[in-house]
Amino acid sequence: MKTALLSVSDKTGVVEFAQSLERLGYRLLSTGGTFKALQAAGVGNLMEVADFTGFPEGLEGRIKTLTPEIFGGILNLRNNAEHQKFCTDNKIENIDIVCVNLYPFKATYEDAAKTFEDKVENIDIGGPSMIRAAAKNYEFCASVVDPTDYPRLIAELEQGDIRLETRKELATKVFEMTAHYDLLIAKFWAETTKDSEAKGQLRYGENPHQGAATLVDPFAHGPLLVGAKQLNGKPLSYNNFGDSAGALELALSFAGEQDPAFAAIIKHATPCGAAIGENISEAFKKAYEADSLSAFGGVIALNRTCDLATAQQIVSFFNEIVMAPAFDADALEILKTKKNLRVLEIPNFTAGQTRDLVLKRVRGGTLAQEADIALPDFANLEVPTSTKPTDAQMQDLMAAWKMVKIVKSNAIVVVKDGVMIGKGGGQTSRVEAMEIALGHAGENAQGAVIASDAFFPFPDSVEAAGAAGIAAIIQPGGAMGDKDVFAKCDELGIATVLTKMRAFLH
């Protein structure tokens, strides 16, 4: 006889589901309110978990299912002889379906009338453990957390068994549920822990009416922003973290042993100044002078130890944050004269950009993707034009590509002699992004290079670049109109190199 364990907070459809399982010959285990609801509905072949395990429910319901009989029944591999011997020796019976959804922590968390103790009590322990165990052993134990899945599971069982692909889908739902459940719980604790500002609570989010918290990723490694050593200044705000994240990624793209000294100044997650130099002081000077007006109140990222000469430049105007792999003692002393300036020492900077997940919350779910740390093979880029870039232009093209990667799409960046002299980002038209970028560069665009984060669908952007005197372009390629675009480049004497990869940032 197969066994299903049903214990749900959301009881939508559970009686009908249980009745169908009973009809298919399942023994049903249940607890608490779910047991009472099934019993009242006349569901047969029903047993309380405490009777099944031989261990009483206790601690005001905190102990119900956390027993070897339950977890052994869920987790044992039916095709493993040692598992089966263990189960036989210890009288552990298989559990084939775990139908559990969790205590309503979200509703309790969002209810202003609920106390801290109420919210803690609504953190489910046994539920997540059971459904994660069933999801891990998906081939043999189906995990069911969504009432909308009940009808199709019954339909498949009526045909013989739950399909393997369905079992994988059910397991995916489990880990999606527990991930979001635990994320909300982590935010709750970060907001309410003593000395919570130091532990993760932020004063507010993007705007003062929005609550916010920083949640530490214990699996993160390499150069870290959350976990950087703060040497001066007040705690970072939500927006500080957002701006600093882009600044750090840009600096880390110049973290290689062969990379030159590099400095960037970021405003609203967009570089307003970025430059390479013979040393870090020169790089910062060039980055600042490229757009000194926008630099006010920015976030500074350096790829070298901050020295005294650079620190003296930094304190000459207002900045929010400066981050670097390290700070010379005399430089730090100068920076500390600005009591509100956040000074961040980034650990493991030379590790460069490490693999990570990027998460974006949308209504109803969370989007997850790999961080975009990939760079093209700069030594083997395709050059589809008869005009070829010079070595100096190639150095600027490589720098421009790294810079355009952190500018919001549609994005165009103009670089000359290692300095970003123009940028256009976040536009609905690539032509408009080009015009904005070239407008920033002005007469300095003569002989400069540009990077485009996506292909040019038509030659119009190239015509604008040619009119401004642009000498070379780096772009992904791949447009249906590539031949016309490359022909226009040749007509205007503009060298073009192709990355064969896009760099959208939304």
N, C-alpha and C positions, 0 to 999 in steps of 0.2 A: 504494500500500500504506500502510495506517495503521500508526502506531507507538505502542507503550506502553513507558514506562520504569518498571521495578519495582525498588525498592531498599528493603527493609523490615527493621526490627529484629524486629518481631513477625511471624513467618513462618506464622502460622495461616492455612491455606487458600490460601496464595499459589501453591503448585504447581498446584492445581486451577484457580485463577483464570487462571494463565498458560496452562495447557493449553486452556482454553476460548477465550482470546484467540487462541491459535495456530490453533485450529479455525476461528475467524472471520476468519482471514487477516491477523492482526496480526504485524508484526515486533516482537520483544521486545528491549529494551535492559536491561541489568542490571549490577550491580557486586558485588564482594566476596562475602560469604556468601550473598547472595540468588542471584547468578549460579551459584555452586557447587551450591546446592540445586536450582535449576532444571535445571542441566546433568546432575546425578546422577539426576534424575527422567526424563531423556530428553526434556525439552521442546525442540522444534525451533525453527528460525527465530530463534535466540537469538544476541545479539551483546553483547560487553562494551562498556561506555560508552567506554572508552579507544580501542577500535577504531573506534567510530562517530565520535568527535570527532577522532581522529588525534593526541590529546594524552595522554601517559602518566599513569596514576595515580601520585601522588607524595606526599611529605611524610608518610609513614606513613599514607596513606589520607585525609589532610586535603584533598587535591585529587583530586576524582573528577569531579564534575559541574559545578563552577563555571566554565563555559566559555561563550563566545558561541554555540557550536553547540547546546548544551543550552537555554540561556535564550532564544536566538532562536527555537528550535523550539517552545518553550512559549508565548512571549509574542506572537508575531506575529499580527496580525489578518488572518484569511484573506480578508476582504472589503475590505482596504485596499491599493490599487494600489502605493503607495509602500513599504509593508511587504513586499509580495510581490516587488517589484523588488530591494529590499535583500537579501532572502533568496536570490533567484536569483543575484544578483551575488556573494554571499558563500557560496554552496553550503550554505545552511542548510535543513535538512529539517524538516518539521512533526513535532511530538510531540503526540499526540492524547489520551493518558492518562498521568497521572503518579500512580503508586501508591507512596506513600512514607509510612512512619511513622518516628518519630524515635528517636534514641538514648535508651535508658532512663534519663534523668537522674533522674527521681523515685526509682526504685529505688536508684540509686547515692547520691543525696543522703541517703536515709533509712538507708543502711547505715553503721553506726558504724565498721565496719572499713575503710571506704574513706577514702583520704587526700584532702587538698585537691586534689592534682594529679589523682587519679582522677576526682574530681567535675568538675573543669574540662575534662578530656579527654572527658567524656560530655556536653558541651554541643554539640548538633548545630548546624551552620552551613549546610551545603548542603541538608539536608532541609527546614528551615523555608523557606529561600529558594525551593526548587522548588515546594513545595505552595502557598505564597503566590502565586507567579507564576502557577501553573495556576488557582488560585481567582480571581485577578484577571481572567484571560482565560477565564472559565468557559464562555463560549459555544462556544469552539473547543477547549479542552483541559480534560478532566475531571480533577479532583483527588480521589484516593481515599486516605483515611487510616484507614478503619475496615474490618476484614475482614468484618464482618457485612453490608457493602454489596456484596460481590462477587457473590452470587447474583442480586440484582435488576439489577445492571449488565449481567451477561451476558444476563439475560432481556430487557432492553430492547434490547441490541445485536442480539439475535436477531430482534427485531421491526424493526430498521432502524438505530436510533441511540439514544443516551442522551437522554431528554427534557430540555427546558430547565429545568423545575421541579426535576428530580432534580439537574441540574448546580448549581443554586442551593443546594440542600440540602447537596450535597457541599462547596461553597465555604464554607457556614456552618460545617460541621464543622471545616474547616481553620482558620478564624480563631478558633474556640473552642479548638481544640487549641493553637495557637501562643500565644494569650493566656494560657492557664493554664501552659503550658510556660515562657514568659518570666517570668511572675509568680513562679514557684518559683525560677527562676534569679536573679531580682532579690533575692528574700529571702535566698538563699544568699550572694550577694555582700555584701548589707547586713550580714549576720551575721559575715562573715569579713574585711571590709576593716579595715586598720589604723585605729585610732581609730574603731572601728565604732560606738561609742555616739554620737559626733557625726555619723556618717554614716547612722544609721538603726536600729542594733540597740538594742532595749530590754532592760532588766534581766530582765523577764519579762512574761507576758501578764496576763490577768485574775487569775490565781493564780500563785504562785511556781513551780509545776511546769510552767508553759506557756511555751515559747519565743515570742518576738515580735519584730517588726521594723517600722519605718516605711519605706514605699516612696514616694519622691517622685514626684508626677505632673508631668512636664515640660510638660504641656498645660494645667495649671490656670492660671486667671487670676482677677483680682479679689481680694477679701479672702481671705487664706490663713491656715490654722492651721499646716499643715506648711509652713514658710517664714516664719512670723512672727519678728520680731526679739525674741530673748529678752534682756531687760535685767538680769535677776537670777534667782538660784535655781538649783537642780539640774535636770538634764534631766527632761522629762516622761515619765511612765510610760504604759503602754497605757491604763489606766483614766483617767488625766489627759486623754489625747487624747479618749477617748470622752465624758467629761463636758464638756470644753471645746468639742467640736464642737456639742453641743446649745446650750450657752451662747452661742456665737458666732452660730449661726443665729437665735436669739431676738433678740439685740442687733441683728443685721443687718436684721431685719424692722422695726426702728425707725430705719433709717439715712437715711430721706428728709429732705429739707430742711425739710419742714413737721412732722416728728415732734418730739415733746417729748423732753427729757432722759429717759433710761431706764437702769435698772440691774436686773440679775438676779443671783441667787445660786443655783447649781445644785448639787445633791447626787445622785449616782448617776443622772445624766442627766435628772433631774427638777427643775424650778424649785421651790425651797422659799420663795423670796422674789423678787418682781418688782414694779416700780413705776415710774410716771412722776412727774416733779417739775418745778418751775420751773427748777431747775438740777441738775447731776449729783450734787452733795452731798446735796440734798434727796431726790432719787430713791433714792440708795443708803440713806439713813437710813430711808426708808419701807419699802424692800425688806427691810432687816435686821430692823426692828421687827415686820414681819408674821409672822416665825417665827425669832426669835433663837436658839432652841434648836437647830433644824435647821441653821442657818447655819454652825455650827462645822465647820471643815474643808472648806468649800465652794469652788466655782469661781465667780469674780465676772466678769461681763461688763458693760462700760459702753459707751454709744453716744456719749459725749463725751470730750474730753480729761480725764484724771484730774487734778484739782487738789489743792492742799494739804489742804483741808478734807475731801475724800473719802479721801485717803490716810491721814489721821489716824484716821478711823473704821475703815478697813480693818485697820490694824495694831493696833487695840485688842483683836482676838481672832484666833484661829488660822484662816488660810486657806491653801489649796493654791496657787491661781492667781488672778491678776487680769489681765484683758486689756482693752485700750482702744485707740482709734485713735491716741492719743498720751498722753504724760505730761509735765506741767510739771516743770521741773528740781527745784524744792523738794519736789514730791510724790514724785518718784523717789528723792530722797535719804532721805525718810522710809520709803518702802517697802523700800529696801535695808537698813534696820536689821534686817529679818527675812531672814536669810541664805538660808533655804530656800524663801522665797516666790517662786514663779515669776512673773515680770512679763513679759507678752507685749505687744508693740506690733504691732497688726494692720495690715498694709499695705493701701492702697486701700479703706479701710473704707467711704468714701462711695459706692463702686460698689454697695453693697448686696448682696443675694443674687443670685449669678450661676448660670447653668445648670451642672449637674454631674451626674455619674453616682453613684448609690448602689449599692454592691455588698454582697451578703450571701452568704457561703459556706454551702452545704448539702452533705450527703453526695452525691457524684457530680457536683456542678456548682456554678455560681455564678449567683445571681440578680442581674440588673442592671435598674435602673430610673432614671428621671429623678428628680433631687432635687425634693422638694415645696416649691417656692418660690412657687407661685401663691397669690394672695390674691383674694378676691371684689371686685367693684366696690362698695365700701362706700357710694358715693353713690347707688346704685340698687338697694338690697336690697329684696326683696319683704317687705311687712308684712301677713301674713294675718289678723291679729287686729284687732279694733275698737280696742283700746288701742294707742296709738302710743308709741314711746320718745321721751323728751325729748332735747334736744341733748346734755345731760350724760351721759345714759344711753347714747346712741349712741357717745360717745367711749369709755366704759367697755366697750361691746360690741365695738368694734373692737380695743381692747387685749386683751380677753379671748380673742378669736379667735386673735390672734397667739400668745398664751401657750399656749392649749390645743393648738396644733399640735405642740408639743414634749413634751407629756405622753403617756405610754404609754396606748394604748387598752385598755379603754374609758376615756374621759377626760372629766372635768368640772372646770371652773375657775370660781371665784367671784371677782369683781372689784368693788371699791367705791372710788370717787374715785381711780381710776388705780392702785390697789394690789391685787395678788392676795392675797386673804385666806383662800382655801381651794382645795384641789385634791384630786381623787380620780382615780387613774390605775392602769392595769394590772389592772383588775378584770374578772371574767367576767360581771358583771351591771352594766348601766348604772344601775339603781336603787341598787346598792351603792356605785358610784362617786359617785353624787349624795349619798348619806348620808354618805360619808366627807368629801366636799368641804364639805358644809354643817356637818358636825361640826367641821371646822377653823375655819370662819368663825364659828360660835357666834352670839351675839346680834348681831354686826356684819353678819350676812347681811341684816338688815332694810334694804330699799331698795337692795340690791346687785343685780348682774346675773350671769348665768352663761353660759358657753359650753359646748356639748356637741360633741364631735368627730364625732358621727354623729346620725342622727335618733332621736327618741323613738318606739318602736313602740307604746307605750301611754301613757295619761295618768298612770300611777302616779308617774313621776319628776316630772312637773309638780305633782302634788298635794304631793309632798315639798317642792318648791321654794316653792310657795305657803304652806305651813305655816311655812316659815322666813322668809317676808316678802320673797322675791325679787321684784324689780320688772320685770325684762326678761330675755329669753333670746335668744341667737343660736345657731342650729343649722342643719344642712343642709336639713332637710325631705326629703320624698320617701317617707315611710312610708305603708303602706296605711291606717294609722290616723290620718293627719294631721288629718282633720276632727275626730275626737274629741279629739286633743291640743290643737288650736287652740280648740275649744269650751271645754275645761277652762281654758285660759289666759284666755279672755274671762270665764269665770265667776269666776276668781280675780283678774282685773284685771292680768294679766301681759302686757306687750307682747312680741311675738315677731317676730324678723326672720330671714329665710332666706338662707343663703349659696349654696345650690344646689351646694355642693361639700363633700365629706367630708374629714376631716383625720386619718385613721387613722395611727398610728405604732406599729409592732410591734417 
